[in-house]
Amino acid sequence: MTTLSLLIKNEPAVTSAALRFAKASSDADARMHCVFFYGKGVLHATGQEKQFWSDWSHAVGARLVLCSASAETFGLTADDNFAVEGLGDLIEAGLASDKVMSFG
Protein backbone atom coordinates (compact mmCIF):
# COMPACT_ATOMS: atom_id res chain seq x y z
CA MET A 1 0.00 0.00 0.00
CA THR A 2 1.29 3.43 -0.96
CA THR A 3 1.36 6.22 1.63
CA LEU A 4 0.55 9.69 0.28
CA SER A 5 0.67 13.23 1.59
CA LEU A 6 -0.72 16.32 -0.12
CA LEU A 7 0.75 19.83 -0.30
CA ILE A 8 -1.79 22.50 -1.21
CA LYS A 9 -0.35 25.94 -1.99
CA ASN A 10 -3.24 27.98 -3.42
CA GLU A 11 -6.80 28.95 -2.54
CA PRO A 12 -9.69 26.55 -3.29
CA ALA A 13 -10.71 28.28 -6.54
CA VAL A 14 -7.25 27.64 -8.01
CA THR A 15 -6.68 24.17 -6.57
CA SER A 16 -10.00 22.44 -7.20
CA ALA A 17 -7.97 19.49 -8.53
CA ALA A 18 -6.83 18.87 -4.94
CA LEU A 19 -10.44 18.39 -3.87
CA ARG A 20 -11.10 16.03 -6.78
CA PHE A 21 -7.94 14.07 -6.02
CA ALA A 22 -8.87 13.75 -2.34
CA LYS A 23 -12.35 12.49 -3.24
CA ALA A 24 -10.94 9.94 -5.69
CA SER A 25 -8.22 8.82 -3.28
CA SER A 26 -10.82 7.73 -0.74
CA ASP A 27 -11.49 4.69 -2.95
CA ALA A 28 -7.86 4.06 -3.97
CA ASP A 29 -5.44 1.55 -2.53
CA ALA A 30 -3.44 4.24 -0.75
CA ARG A 31 -3.14 5.49 2.79
CA MET A 32 -3.30 9.25 3.31
CA HIS A 33 -0.84 10.52 5.88
CA CYS A 34 -1.09 14.31 5.87
CA VAL A 35 -2.44 17.32 4.00
CA PHE A 36 -0.22 20.37 4.45
CA PHE A 37 -1.79 23.71 3.51
CA TYR A 38 0.77 26.40 2.65
CA GLY A 39 0.42 30.04 1.55
CA LYS A 40 -3.09 30.79 0.30
CA GLY A 41 -3.78 27.07 0.59
CA VAL A 42 -4.68 27.67 4.24
CA LEU A 43 -7.91 29.21 2.94
CA HIS A 44 -9.12 25.62 2.45
CA ALA A 45 -9.67 25.75 6.23
CA THR A 46 -12.45 28.30 5.75
CA GLY A 47 -15.85 28.26 4.08
CA GLN A 48 -17.46 25.13 2.69
CA GLU A 49 -14.07 23.51 1.95
CA LYS A 50 -13.38 23.34 5.69
CA GLN A 51 -16.24 20.88 6.22
CA PHE A 52 -15.15 18.75 3.26
CA TRP A 53 -11.58 18.45 4.53
CA SER A 54 -12.74 17.74 8.09
CA ASP A 55 -15.10 14.97 7.00
CA TRP A 56 -12.58 13.54 4.54
CA SER A 57 -9.72 13.47 7.05
CA HIS A 58 -11.87 11.60 9.57
CA ALA A 59 -12.85 9.07 6.90
CA VAL A 60 -9.29 8.38 5.66
CA GLY A 61 -7.28 9.12 8.79
CA ALA A 62 -5.20 11.96 7.34
CA ARG A 63 -3.78 14.76 9.45
CA LEU A 64 -4.66 18.32 8.35
CA VAL A 65 -1.91 20.88 8.94
CA LEU A 66 -1.89 24.63 8.30
CA CYS A 67 1.51 26.30 7.83
CA SER A 68 2.02 28.46 10.92
CA ALA A 69 3.28 31.54 9.04
CA SER A 70 0.49 31.32 6.45
CA ALA A 71 -2.17 30.77 9.11
CA GLU A 72 -0.94 33.83 10.98
CA THR A 73 -1.04 35.91 7.78
CA PHE A 74 -4.71 35.02 7.25
CA GLY A 75 -5.70 35.13 10.94
CA LEU A 76 -6.43 31.39 11.22
CA THR A 77 -5.97 29.29 14.34
CA ALA A 78 -5.91 25.59 15.11
CA ASP A 79 -9.17 23.78 15.87
CA ASP A 80 -10.33 20.20 16.36
CA ASN A 81 -9.55 19.30 12.74
CA PHE A 82 -6.70 21.55 11.61
CA ALA A 83 -3.36 21.75 13.40
CA VAL A 84 -1.07 24.76 12.98
CA GLU A 85 2.55 23.66 12.59
CA GLY A 86 5.78 24.75 10.95
CA LEU A 87 7.51 23.59 7.80
CA GLY A 88 9.16 20.82 9.81
CA ASP A 89 5.82 19.02 9.67
CA LEU A 90 5.92 19.18 5.86
CA ILE A 91 9.39 17.61 5.93
CA GLU A 92 8.13 14.90 8.31
CA ALA A 93 5.18 14.19 6.01
CA GLY A 94 7.55 13.80 3.08
CA LEU A 95 9.73 11.36 5.01
CA ALA A 96 6.75 9.33 6.24
CA SER A 97 5.12 9.13 2.79
CA ASP A 98 6.02 7.28 -0.38
CA LYS A 99 4.83 10.26 -2.45
CA VAL A 100 3.87 13.88 -1.86
CA MET A 101 1.39 15.31 -4.36
CA SER A 102 1.64 19.09 -4.77
CA PHE A 103 -1.25 21.30 -5.90
CA GLY A 104 -0.93 24.99 -6.73
Contacts in CASP RR format, 6 or more apart in sequence:
PFRMAT RR
TARGET T0000
AUTHOR 0000-0000-0000
METHOD contacts of the structure
MODEL  1
MTTLSLLIKNEPAVTSAALRFAKASSDADARMHCVFFYGKGVLHATGQEK
QFWSDWSHAVGARLVLCSASAETFGLTADDNFAVEGLGDLIEAGLASDKV
MSFG
1 29 0 8 1.000
1 30 0 8 1.000
1 31 0 8 1.000
2 29 0 8 1.000
2 30 0 8 1.000
2 31 0 8 1.000
2 98 0 8 1.000
2 99 0 8 1.000
3 30 0 8 1.000
3 31 0 8 1.000
3 32 0 8 1.000
3 33 0 8 1.000
3 96 0 8 1.000
3 97 0 8 1.000
3 98 0 8 1.000
3 99 0 8 1.000
4 25 0 8 1.000
4 30 0 8 1.000
4 31 0 8 1.000
4 32 0 8 1.000
4 33 0 8 1.000
4 97 0 8 1.000
4 98 0 8 1.000
4 99 0 8 1.000
4 100 0 8 1.000
4 101 0 8 1.000
5 32 0 8 1.000
5 33 0 8 1.000
5 34 0 8 1.000
5 35 0 8 1.000
5 36 0 8 1.000
5 93 0 8 1.000
5 94 0 8 1.000
5 96 0 8 1.000
5 97 0 8 1.000
5 99 0 8 1.000
5 100 0 8 1.000
5 101 0 8 1.000
6 18 0 8 1.000
6 21 0 8 1.000
6 22 0 8 1.000
6 32 0 8 1.000
6 34 0 8 1.000
6 35 0 8 1.000
6 36 0 8 1.000
6 62 0 8 1.000
6 100 0 8 1.000
6 101 0 8 1.000
6 102 0 8 1.000
6 103 0 8 1.000
7 36 0 8 1.000
7 38 0 8 1.000
7 90 0 8 1.000
7 100 0 8 1.000
7 101 0 8 1.000
7 102 0 8 1.000
7 103 0 8 1.000
8 15 0 8 1.000
8 18 0 8 1.000
8 35 0 8 1.000
8 36 0 8 1.000
8 37 0 8 1.000
8 38 0 8 1.000
8 41 0 8 1.000
8 44 0 8 1.000
8 103 0 8 1.000
8 104 0 8 1.000
9 15 0 8 1.000
9 38 0 8 1.000
9 39 0 8 1.000
9 40 0 8 1.000
9 41 0 8 1.000
9 102 0 8 1.000
9 103 0 8 1.000
9 104 0 8 1.000
10 39 0 8 1.000
10 40 0 8 1.000
10 41 0 8 1.000
10 103 0 8 1.000
10 104 0 8 1.000
11 40 0 8 1.000
11 41 0 8 1.000
11 43 0 8 1.000
11 44 0 8 1.000
12 19 0 8 1.000
12 41 0 8 1.000
12 43 0 8 1.000
12 44 0 8 1.000
12 49 0 8 1.000
14 40 0 8 1.000
14 104 0 8 1.000
15 41 0 8 1.000
15 44 0 8 1.000
15 103 0 8 1.000
15 104 0 8 1.000
17 103 0 8 1.000
18 44 0 8 1.000
18 103 0 8 1.000
18 104 0 8 1.000
19 49 0 8 1.000
19 52 0 8 1.000
21 101 0 8 1.000
21 103 0 8 1.000
22 32 0 8 1.000
22 35 0 8 1.000
22 52 0 8 1.000
22 53 0 8 1.000
22 56 0 8 1.000
23 56 0 8 1.000
25 32 0 8 1.000
25 60 0 8 1.000
26 56 0 8 1.000
26 59 0 8 1.000
26 60 0 8 1.000
31 60 0 8 1.000
32 57 0 8 1.000
32 60 0 8 1.000
32 61 0 8 1.000
32 62 0 8 1.000
33 62 0 8 1.000
33 63 0 8 1.000
33 93 0 8 1.000
33 96 0 8 1.000
33 97 0 8 1.000
34 62 0 8 1.000
34 63 0 8 1.000
34 64 0 8 1.000
34 65 0 8 1.000
34 89 0 8 1.000
34 92 0 8 1.000
34 93 0 8 1.000
34 96 0 8 1.000
34 97 0 8 1.000
35 53 0 8 1.000
35 57 0 8 1.000
35 62 0 8 1.000
35 63 0 8 1.000
35 64 0 8 1.000
35 65 0 8 1.000
36 65 0 8 1.000
36 67 0 8 1.000
36 89 0 8 1.000
36 90 0 8 1.000
36 93 0 8 1.000
37 44 0 8 1.000
37 45 0 8 1.000
37 64 0 8 1.000
37 65 0 8 1.000
37 66 0 8 1.000
37 67 0 8 1.000
37 70 0 8 1.000
37 82 0 8 1.000
38 67 0 8 1.000
38 70 0 8 1.000
38 90 0 8 1.000
39 67 0 8 1.000
39 70 0 8 1.000
39 73 0 8 1.000
40 70 0 8 1.000
40 74 0 8 1.000
41 70 0 8 1.000
42 66 0 8 1.000
42 67 0 8 1.000
42 70 0 8 1.000
42 71 0 8 1.000
42 73 0 8 1.000
42 74 0 8 1.000
42 76 0 8 1.000
43 49 0 8 1.000
43 74 0 8 1.000
44 50 0 8 1.000
44 53 0 8 1.000
45 53 0 8 1.000
45 64 0 8 1.000
45 66 0 8 1.000
45 71 0 8 1.000
45 76 0 8 1.000
45 82 0 8 1.000
46 76 0 8 1.000
50 81 0 8 1.000
50 82 0 8 1.000
53 64 0 8 1.000
53 81 0 8 1.000
53 82 0 8 1.000
54 64 0 8 1.000
54 81 0 8 1.000
54 82 0 8 1.000
56 62 0 8 1.000
57 63 0 8 1.000
57 64 0 8 1.000
57 81 0 8 1.000
58 81 0 8 1.000
63 83 0 8 1.000
64 81 0 8 1.000
64 82 0 8 1.000
64 83 0 8 1.000
65 82 0 8 1.000
65 83 0 8 1.000
65 84 0 8 1.000
65 85 0 8 1.000
65 86 0 8 1.000
65 89 0 8 1.000
65 90 0 8 1.000
65 93 0 8 1.000
66 76 0 8 1.000
66 78 0 8 1.000
66 82 0 8 1.000
66 83 0 8 1.000
66 84 0 8 1.000
66 85 0 8 1.000
67 84 0 8 1.000
67 85 0 8 1.000
67 86 0 8 1.000
67 87 0 8 1.000
67 90 0 8 1.000
68 84 0 8 1.000
68 85 0 8 1.000
68 86 0 8 1.000
69 86 0 8 1.000
71 77 0 8 1.000
71 78 0 8 1.000
71 84 0 8 1.000
76 82 0 8 1.000
76 84 0 8 1.000
77 84 0 8 1.000
78 84 0 8 1.000
83 89 0 8 1.000
93 100 0 8 1.000
94 100 0 8 1.000
END
